[in-house]
Amino acid sequence: MCCSIRSDKINLNNIFQTYLNRDVPHSTHLPKIKPMCFNYALQRTVEEMMTYVKEAQQYEKKIFYKYIKKCYVFCGGSMACTYVTATCFSLRPIILPVSLPFDAEYPFPINYTSMYVIIYMHHACLCIQTAAHVCVSSFGALLLWFTVARFECLAAELERSTDIDALVVCVKKQLHLKR
């Protein structure tokens, strides 16, 4: 809820800034940040992932470790770069001759120290929240990675199946994975 209120405040400020600069021949488009507050399907998917990993057999764990070994540097590095970029952007007024991290004009004076500190902290929190949303967006890639690993586990199980009953179990698992 706080994220929604903060993004709405920034949107109001940008609408006001666009109104003040309506004669300038440039257009700005700022996407709305919508929080994923109540996404029960996503929670069920994460719970299913956790239980599957806990109940995985040894050969399945080896497959998961292979994928983790392949991707952990990229995933961790991209998350670190995202947060470093957000932190540098929020510290921009220290280095550059700008007063706030975002170029926003307010319908009230911000010359007072207390008002400036409140607005600056708001902008800094918004930078960190934006970085968090970018990292949450990479969660879709994690879900794809997990599905690929499970299909590889299923392929290994299919290779080891020796009778019709084991084959039927593999087909049921494959249909469950496809949904």
Summary of the structure (lengths in Angstrom):
residues: 179
radius of gyration: 23.9
end to end distance: 31.5
largest distance: 78.5
contacts: 394
relative contact order: 0.10
helix: 74%
strand: 0%
